[in-house]
Amino acid sequence: MTWQQTIDEEKDIAFEEGMKQGIEQGIEQGIEQGIERGVYRAKIDDAKAMLADGLSLAKISEYVGLPEDVLRGEILSAQEDDGNR
């Protein structure tokens, strides 16, 4: 094997390892983002149930750990979506 062939082979191996590492990191990030979205959606669903039970938005915000303006926006958005169906 020539010196150039050895270098080319090493480049190919390094490229493949880099691709594998990049894919693994992408998968990990995707899983992490999916979990975060799921937790967020669960908080919004809980907030909607609490609001339906008559709790104040301030108290709901305290319980679920999301700001009132975020809850207001999510709930209004959901009500608009339900109205368009």
N, CA and C atoms as an extended XYZ file, in Angstrom:
255
Properties=species:S:1:pos:R:3:atomname:S:1:resname:S:1:resid:I:1 pbc="F F F"
N         0.851       -1.170        0.000 N   MET     1
C         0.000        0.000        0.000 CA  MET     1
C         0.901        1.240        0.000 C   MET     1
N         0.530        2.171       -0.836 N   THR     2
C         1.335        3.386       -0.926 CA  THR     2
C         0.972        4.347        0.206 C   THR     2
N         1.830        5.317        0.376 N   TRP     3
C         1.624        6.343        1.394 CA  TRP     3
C         0.305        7.072        1.151 C   TRP     3
N         0.003        7.411       -0.106 N   GLN     4
C        -1.229        8.126       -0.456 CA  GLN     4
C        -2.454        7.254       -0.196 C   GLN     4
N        -2.377        5.976       -0.483 N   GLN     5
C        -3.496        5.070       -0.230 CA  GLN     5
C        -3.773        4.969        1.275 C   GLN     5
N        -2.728        4.935        2.062 N   THR     6
C        -2.873        4.874        3.522 CA  THR     6
C        -3.570        6.138        4.037 C   THR     6
N        -3.161        7.272        3.520 N   ILE     7
C        -3.779        8.546        3.924 CA  ILE     7
C        -5.249        8.561        3.516 C   ILE     7
N        -5.533        8.133        2.284 N   ASP     8
C        -6.919        8.105        1.807 CA  ASP     8
C        -7.784        7.170        2.658 C   ASP     8
N        -7.227        6.036        3.031 N   GLU     9
C        -7.962        5.082        3.857 CA  GLU     9
C        -8.232        5.669        5.247 C   GLU     9
N        -7.238        6.333        5.808 N   GLU    10
C        -7.407        6.968        7.121 CA  GLU    10
C        -8.469        8.066        7.060 C   GLU    10
N        -8.490        8.820        5.970 N   LYS    11
C        -9.507        9.865        5.788 CA  LYS    11
C       -10.895        9.245        5.742 C   LYS    11
N       -11.031        8.146        5.010 N   ASP    12
C       -12.323        7.469        4.905 CA  ASP    12
C       -12.797        6.973        6.269 C   ASP    12
N       -11.880        6.392        7.028 N   ILE    13
C       -12.218        5.898        8.364 CA  ILE    13
C       -12.633        7.056        9.273 C   ILE    13
N       -11.887        8.134        9.232 N   ALA    14
C       -12.198        9.308       10.053 CA  ALA    14
C       -13.553        9.891        9.662 C   ALA    14
N       -13.829        9.929        8.357 N   PHE    15
C       -15.111       10.445        7.873 CA  PHE    15
C       -16.253        9.577        8.390 C   PHE    15
N       -16.120        8.268        8.274 N   GLU    16
C       -17.159        7.348        8.728 CA  GLU    16
C       -17.381        7.474       10.234 C   GLU    16
N       -16.306        7.591       10.990 N   GLU    17
C       -16.434        7.755       12.440 CA  GLU    17
C       -17.122        9.080       12.778 C   GLU    17
N       -16.778       10.123       12.050 N   GLY    18
C       -17.414       11.425       12.260 CA  GLY    18
C       -18.895       11.385       11.940 C   GLY    18
N       -19.245       10.709       10.862 N   MET    19
C       -20.656       10.572       10.488 CA  MET    19
C       -21.415        9.801       11.568 C   MET    19
N       -20.830        8.707       12.029 N   LYS    20
C       -21.472        7.896       13.059 CA  LYS    20
C       -21.697        8.719       14.329 C   LYS    20
N       -20.673        9.468       14.732 N   GLN    21
C       -20.786       10.300       15.925 CA  GLN    21
C       -21.859       11.371       15.730 C   GLN    21
N       -21.899       11.972       14.554 N   GLY    22
C       -22.900       13.003       14.277 CA  GLY    22
C       -24.315       12.444       14.314 C   GLY    22
N       -24.491       11.260       13.766 N   ILE    23
C       -25.810       10.631       13.782 CA  ILE    23
C       -26.224       10.318       15.214 C   ILE    23
N       -25.308        9.777       16.003 N   GLU    24
C       -25.614        9.461       17.403 CA  GLU    24
C       -26.005       10.713       18.184 C   GLU    24
N       -25.269       11.801       17.959 N   GLN    25
C       -25.594       13.053       18.651 CA  GLN    25
C       -26.956       13.568       18.207 C   GLN    25
N       -27.250       13.451       16.921 N   GLY    26
C       -28.552       13.889       16.411 CA  GLY    26
C       -29.695       13.100       17.017 C   GLY    26
N       -29.505       11.805       17.137 N   ILE    27
C       -30.531       10.959       17.748 CA  ILE    27
C       -30.740       11.349       19.207 C   ILE    27
N       -29.647       11.536       19.934 N   GLU    28
C       -29.746       11.931       21.347 CA  GLU    28
C       -30.478       13.256       21.497 C   GLU    28
N       -30.139       14.219       20.641 N   GLN    29
C       -30.793       15.526       20.715 CA  GLN    29
C       -32.269       15.409       20.373 C   GLN    29
N       -32.597       14.581       19.386 N   GLY    30
C       -33.995       14.392       19.006 CA  GLY    30
C       -34.804       13.776       20.136 C   GLY    30
N       -34.236       12.792       20.800 N   ILE    31
C       -34.919       12.167       21.929 CA  ILE    31
C       -35.131       13.180       23.045 C   ILE    31
N       -34.084       13.943       23.345 N   GLU    32
C       -34.168       14.955       24.403 CA  GLU    32
C       -35.242       15.992       24.089 C   GLU    32
N       -35.277       16.458       22.845 N   GLN    33
C       -36.288       17.448       22.453 CA  GLN    33
C       -37.689       16.856       22.518 C   GLN    33
N       -37.823       15.603       22.140 N   GLY    34
C       -39.128       14.947       22.203 CA  GLY    34
C       -39.633       14.836       23.630 C   GLY    34
N       -38.744       14.498       24.538 N   ILE    35
C       -39.120       14.407       25.949 CA  ILE    35
C       -39.533       15.780       26.469 C   ILE    35
N       -38.755       16.804       26.132 N   GLU    36
C       -39.079       18.168       26.583 CA  GLU    36
C       -40.442       18.604       26.054 C   GLU    36
N       -40.723       18.312       24.789 N   ARG    37
C       -42.034       18.675       24.222 CA  ARG    37
C       -43.152       17.919       24.918 C   ARG    37
N       -42.910       16.649       25.215 N   GLY    38
C       -43.923       15.851       25.903 CA  GLY    38
C       -44.229       16.393       27.286 C   GLY    38
N       -43.206       16.769       28.015 N   VAL    39
C       -43.391       17.348       29.351 CA  VAL    39
C       -44.158       18.665       29.238 C   VAL    39
N       -43.795       19.483       28.257 N   TYR    40
C       -44.466       20.768       28.051 CA  TYR    40
C       -45.944       20.545       27.733 C   TYR    40
N       -46.231       19.613       26.807 N   ARG    41
C       -47.624       19.345       26.422 CA  ARG    41
C       -48.419       18.838       27.625 C   ARG    41
N       -47.782       18.006       28.460 N   ALA    42
C       -48.464       17.496       29.656 CA  ALA    42
C       -48.809       18.643       30.610 C   ALA    42
N       -47.903       19.602       30.752 N   LYS    43
C       -48.178       20.757       31.606 CA  LYS    43
C       -49.354       21.565       31.066 C   LYS    43
N       -49.385       21.742       29.753 N   ILE    44
C       -50.488       22.494       29.139 CA  ILE    44
C       -51.804       21.747       29.335 C   ILE    44
N       -51.793       20.436       29.122 N   ASP    45
C       -53.012       19.638       29.318 CA  ASP    45
C       -53.481       19.710       30.768 C   ASP    45
N       -52.554       19.619       31.712 N   ASP    46
C       -52.902       19.748       33.126 CA  ASP    46
C       -53.500       21.122       33.406 C   ASP    46
N       -52.896       22.154       32.824 N   ALA    47
C       -53.383       23.523       33.032 CA  ALA    47
C       -54.806       23.673       32.506 C   ALA    47
N       -55.090       23.086       31.363 N   LYS    48
C       -56.450       23.155       30.802 CA  LYS    48
C       -57.451       22.476       31.726 C   LYS    48
N       -57.064       21.330       32.284 N   ALA    49
C       -57.955       20.618       33.197 CA  ALA    49
C       -58.184       21.430       34.468 C   ALA    49
N       -57.131       22.036       34.987 N   MET    50
C       -57.253       22.855       36.193 CA  MET    50
C       -58.137       24.071       35.932 C   MET    50
N       -57.985       24.679       34.768 N   LEU    51
C       -58.801       25.838       34.415 CA  LEU    51
C       -60.268       25.429       34.307 C   LEU    51
N       -60.515       24.270       33.713 N   ALA    52
C       -61.880       23.771       33.601 CA  ALA    52
C       -62.490       23.499       34.975 C   ALA    52
N       -61.637       23.181       35.959 N   ASP    53
C       -62.111       22.950       37.327 CA  ASP    53
C       -62.246       24.246       38.123 C   ASP    53
N       -61.937       25.376       37.485 N   GLY    54
C       -62.168       26.663       38.117 CA  GLY    54
C       -60.981       27.278       38.822 C   GLY    54
N       -59.790       26.690       38.702 N   LEU    55
C       -58.625       27.297       39.335 CA  LEU    55
C       -58.229       28.566       38.592 C   LEU    55
N       -57.632       29.496       39.319 N   SER    56
C       -57.187       30.741       38.692 CA  SER    56
C       -55.928       30.486       37.869 C   SER    56
N       -55.731       31.310       36.878 N   LEU    57
C       -54.550       31.189       36.036 CA  LEU    57
C       -53.274       31.389       36.854 C   LEU    57
N       -53.332       32.265       37.832 N   ALA    58
C       -52.163       32.506       38.689 CA  ALA    58
C       -51.795       31.240       39.470 C   ALA    58
N       -52.786       30.551       40.016 N   LYS    59
C       -52.540       29.337       40.782 CA  LYS    59
C       -52.060       28.220       39.849 C   LYS    59
N       -52.664       28.118       38.685 N   ILE    60
C       -52.248       27.100       37.707 CA  ILE    60
C       -50.799       27.329       37.313 C   ILE    60
N       -50.445       28.576       37.069 N   SER    61
C       -49.079       28.928       36.703 CA  SER    61
C       -48.110       28.470       37.785 C   SER    61
N       -48.492       28.683       39.021 N   GLU    62
C       -47.657       28.269       40.157 CA  GLU    62
C       -47.497       26.741       40.183 C   GLU    62
N       -48.583       26.023       39.938 N   TYR    63
C       -48.550       24.558       39.998 CA  TYR    63
C       -47.757       23.927       38.859 C   TYR    63
N       -47.972       24.421       37.635 N   VAL    64
C       -47.322       23.769       36.479 CA  VAL    64
C       -45.961       24.363       36.136 C   VAL    64
N       -45.661       25.530       36.702 N   GLY    65
C       -44.343       26.125       36.481 CA  GLY    65
C       -44.177       26.812       35.138 C   GLY    65
N       -45.280       27.261       34.567 N   LEU    66
C       -45.220       28.023       33.307 CA  LEU    66
C       -45.811       29.404       33.553 C   LEU    66
N       -45.269       30.430       32.903 N   PRO    67
C       -45.785       31.790       33.091 CA  PRO    67
C       -47.241       31.909       32.623 C   PRO    67
N       -47.959       32.797       33.255 N   GLU    68
C       -49.363       33.009       32.905 CA  GLU    68
C       -49.551       33.364       31.442 C   GLU    68
N       -48.665       34.208       30.891 N   ASP    69
C       -48.840       34.609       29.498 CA  ASP    69
C       -48.670       33.422       28.549 C   ASP    69
N       -47.789       32.496       28.891 N   VAL    70
C       -47.616       31.294       28.066 CA  VAL    70
C       -48.877       30.439       28.143 C   VAL    70
N       -49.388       30.261       29.361 N   LEU    71
C       -50.612       29.481       29.525 CA  LEU    71
C       -51.775       30.118       28.785 C   LEU    71
N       -51.895       31.434       28.926 N   ARG    72
C       -52.968       32.160       28.250 CA  ARG    72
C       -52.888       31.935       26.735 C   ARG    72
N       -51.685       32.073       26.200 N   GLY    73
C       -51.498       31.894       24.761 CA  GLY    73
C       -51.804       30.476       24.314 C   GLY    73
N       -51.360       29.499       25.063 N   GLU    74
C       -51.615       28.098       24.711 CA  GLU    74
C       -53.096       27.760       24.798 C   GLU    74
N       -53.743       28.231       25.843 N   ILE    75
C       -55.161       27.920       26.037 CA  ILE    75
C       -56.002       28.616       24.984 C   ILE    75
N       -55.711       29.877       24.712 N   LEU    76
C       -56.450       30.597       23.672 CA  LEU    76
C       -56.234       29.958       22.312 C   LEU    76
N       -55.009       29.553       22.045 N   SER    77
C       -54.690       28.899       20.784 CA  SER    77
C       -55.477       27.597       20.638 C   SER    77
N       -55.574       26.839       21.708 N   ALA    78
C       -56.303       25.574       21.684 CA  ALA    78
C       -57.792       25.828       21.487 C   ALA    78
N       -58.319       26.877       22.112 N   GLN    79
C       -59.736       27.195       21.961 CA  GLN    79
C       -60.039       27.619       20.532 C   GLN    79
N       -59.124       28.377       19.918 N   GLU    80
C       -59.298       28.782       18.526 CA  GLU    80
C       -59.262       27.578       17.608 C   GLU    80
N       -58.336       26.653       17.877 N   ASP    81
C       -58.233       25.426       17.079 CA  ASP    81
C       -59.509       24.616       17.199 C   ASP    81
N       -60.050       24.503       18.413 N   ASP    82
C       -61.284       23.746       18.624 CA  ASP    82
C       -62.462       24.419       17.907 C   ASP    82
N       -62.455       25.736       17.865 N   GLY    83
C       -63.520       26.470       17.185 CA  GLY    83
C       -63.468       26.325       15.674 C   GLY    83
N       -62.329       26.005       15.127 N   ASN    84
C       -62.182       25.850       13.679 CA  ASN    84
C       -62.497       24.445       13.210 C   ASN    84
N       -62.874       23.562       14.099 N   ARG    85
C       -63.154       22.169       13.704 CA  ARG    85
C       -64.605       21.939       13.453 C   ARG    85
